[in-house]
């Protein structure tokens, strides 16, 4: 692809990189950052081609897979910068910005206007969330449910997971954006809402919340030595509620219900409909439904505005 695109006049930056060793991984990181910066400035089109291992599909261990890239792929697809120029952007040469609807000829809606499908309690144009906890607590699933529910209600959405090699019991978090406008990046530095499923996540990410934001914490209260939080807090003993329901793994759904009740940004019925597509066991689906409802009840009674 890099060779083909380099024959065109438009691209400002084209490079091929590889994830074969630490040195090349750092080069890939710099290339991606540079490409994003060029795109952000509206200079022109950028393209980074990455030779990346896929141990699962290849049926290989991670280290042999990386070695295979170095020994087999790079000789065939040499790493290099194919194009790197920075043309001056003027009013005449600036790229035309058009929405997807305009490109394909669909009716467009004014930015910020709600769709006909939605009936939100609170008006918003863009809502960002960071959901954090231990692996195995359903952090990524919670983010997926929010993203797909937003998509079903006609919103622009993004979901970006982040987890370490520890998998279960390791630290994990994800970024979710719900917007009525196009989303430029899925990465969120200062989320409007932080859902912290454990104390470690609360301590790690609380400071990044803006003063106008919200922290939803899985507990009866925040640790006293944490000091004043930068924004509003809602404490929901989700794990305790889930234990009382007889299913400890639905604590994430308790927090989802609490969030939906407070934010009013999505219909609970939509979230439940999405959950039905992801849960095959009838007993677990019923436990999730009860957990959603208990989370909503707790927030409406204990943290009513």
N, C-alpha and C positions, 0 to 999 in steps of 0.2 A: 504493500500500500504506500509506503513512504516513497518508493521510486516512482510510482504512478502519479502521486500528487505533486511531486517535485517538478513534473513537466508543465504544471500550470503556472500562470503568472500571479494568481491571487495570494497563495499562502505566504505568510510572513515568516513562519517558523515551522520547520519539520525536522524531527530527530527520531532516531531509533535507539532504544535503550534496552537493557536486559536486567533481570532480577537473578543473576547467576551467583553473585558474591556480594560482600558488603560494599566494596568499592563501587561496583556498578549500580547497586541499590541506591546509594547516595547520589550518583549521577542521574538516576531516574527521578529521584525526588526533586533535584534542581531543575530538570527538564520540565516536569509537570508544573512546578511553581512558575517557571518562566512562561510556559504556554498559557496558564491561567491569567497571569498578569497582562499578557498581550491581549487576550480576549477581553479582560476587564476594561482596558483602556480603549477598546474599540478600534485597535490598529488594523487588524485583519485576521484571517483564519489561521489557526495553529493546529498542529497535529503531532502527537507523540505516539509512536508505535512501540509497544512493550513486549519483549520476549519473556513470558512469564511461565513458570512451571505449574503444572496441575497434577500433583501426586495422586489424587483420588482417581481422576479419569485415566491417567497413565498407568495406574496400578504400581506405583513406585513409592519408595520412602522419600521424604522431603530432600535429604542431602543428595542421593543419587539423581533426583529429578533436577536439582540445580546444576549438578555436574554435567548432566546430559545437555542442558542448554548451552553451557560453555563449550563443550566438546563437539556437539552435533549441530546446534542451531546457529550459533554466532558465525561459524565459517560460511554458512549458506546465506545468512542474513546479517551482513557486517554492521556493526554499530557505528553510527556517524551522524553528523549534523548535515542534513540535505539542503536546508534553507534557513537563513538567519539574517533578515534585513528588517529595518525599522522605518518604514516610510512615514513621511510627515502627513498627519491627518488634517485635512481642511474640510470646510463645509461641503465642498464639492466631492471630495473623495471618501467622506465618512460613510460607513456601511449603512444601508437602509435597514431600519428596525421595523419588522412587521411581526404581528402575532401569528400563531399557528392557524387561527381561524381565518385571518386574511389571506394567508398563503394558499389554503385549500378551498377558500371560497365559502366558508360557513358564516352564519350570522354572528356578529360580535356583540359583546356586552361591555358596557362602560366599566372601567376599572373600579373595584370597590363595591359595586352593586351586588347584592345577594342574588343567588339564583332562585328560580321559582320553587325548587325542591326544598329549600331550607326555611326554617322558622326558628331562628336562634333567640335565646333569651338575652344574650349580650352581643352587641354589634362589634365586629372586629374585621380588620383587613388582613392581618397576618399574625399568627400565633405560633410561637416556637417553644418546643419542649425538649428537655434532656431527662431521660429516664435511666436511672442507675441502680445497680445492686450487685448481688452475687450471681454467677452463672448457675442456672437451675431455678432461679426465682421467677422466670417468665418475663424478664426485662425486654428481650427482643420481641417476644410475642405481643406484649403490651403495645410496643411501638408500632408493630405491623397492624394491629387491630385499629389503632387510631388513624394510621395512614390510609388503610383501605376504606374505613368508614368515611373519612373525609372525601376520598375519591368518589364514593358512591353518592355523596351529597353534592357533587359538582364542584368541589374545591381543587385547587392545585395542591399537590402533596409531595413530600420527600421523606425518605426514611434512610438513615445512615447508621449502621451498626458498628460497634467497636468492642472487640473482646480479645483477650490474650490467649495464649496456648494452653492455659490451665483448664479451660472449658468450665466444667462444673466446679463451683466454689471459688473460682477465680473472679476477678473484677470484670464487670461488663457494663456497657451503657450504650444508648443509642440516641440519635438526634431525630426529631420529628418536626416538620413544618407544615402547618395548615394555612393556606393563603387563598385569597380571591384574586391574586395577581400572580404572574409568572415568578418562579423561584429561581434566583440566580445561583445559589450555592446551597447544598444540603448541610454544610458545616455550620454549627451554631456555637458561638463563643459565650454569649450572654443570654440564656434562654428566658423567655417570659415565665415559664413554669419549670421547676425542678421537681421531679418525682423521685424521691430517695427511698429506696426499699430497705436500706440498712444504715447504720450509724457511720460506717466508713465512707459511704457515698455522700452522706450529708456533710461530713467534715471536708471532703475533697472538693465538692462542687458548690457549696452554699455561697461562698464569697463571689461567685461569678453571676449570681442572680441580680438583676437591676432593682432599684428601689421600688419600681412600679410592679415588680414581679410577684410570684407566689412560689412557696416551697410546700410541697405536699409530702409529709414524712410518715413512714410506717413506724409508729410508736405512740405512746401516750403523751410524751413531751420530749422536747429536744434536750440533749445533755446539758446540765447547768454550766459546765466549764467551757461550753462553746461560745458563750458571750452573745451579745445581741445580733440577731440575724439582719441582713440588709433589706429584707422585705417582709411582706405578710407571710404567715405560716399557718398551715392546717395540719394537725396531728391526727392521724387515723390509725388505731391499733389493728391494722389489717391482718397481721399474722394471728392475733388473738381471735378476731372475728372468724377467720378461716378455720381455726381449730374448733370453734364452737359449731361451725357448720359441718364438721367432721371430714374436712378435706383441706389439708394444710397448703396444697399447691395452688389454691385459688386466691391467695392473698393479693396477687397482682390484679385480679378482677375486682377485689374490694376497692383498691386504690383507683382503678379505672372508673368505677361507679362514683367514687368521691370526686374525682376530677370532673367528670361530666356534669355532676350536680352543681359544682361550684362555677365552672366555666360556661356551661350552657352553650358550648360551641358546636356540639354534635348531638343528634338525637340518640338516646340510649337504645331505642329499638333498632337503629342502624348498626350500632356496635354489636348488639345481640345477633342480628342477622349475619354479620360477618363471622362472628364466633361459631355460628352453626355450621359454616362451611369448613371450619378448621378443627372441629371436635366431632369425632365419630361415635364416641361412647356416650350413650344417652344419660347415664348417671353423672358423668363428668360435666356434660352440658348443663344439666339441671343444677349441679353445684355451682357452676360458673354464673348461671342466671341468678341464683340466690345471692351469690357474692356481689354481683353488680348492684342488686337491689339493696343489700345491707350497706354497701358503701355509700349509696345515695342517701339512704335514710340517716345514716350516722352524720354525714355532713350537713344535711338539711336541719337536723335537730340540735346538734352540738355546735355547729359553726355557721348558723344562719346569720345572714347579713341584716 
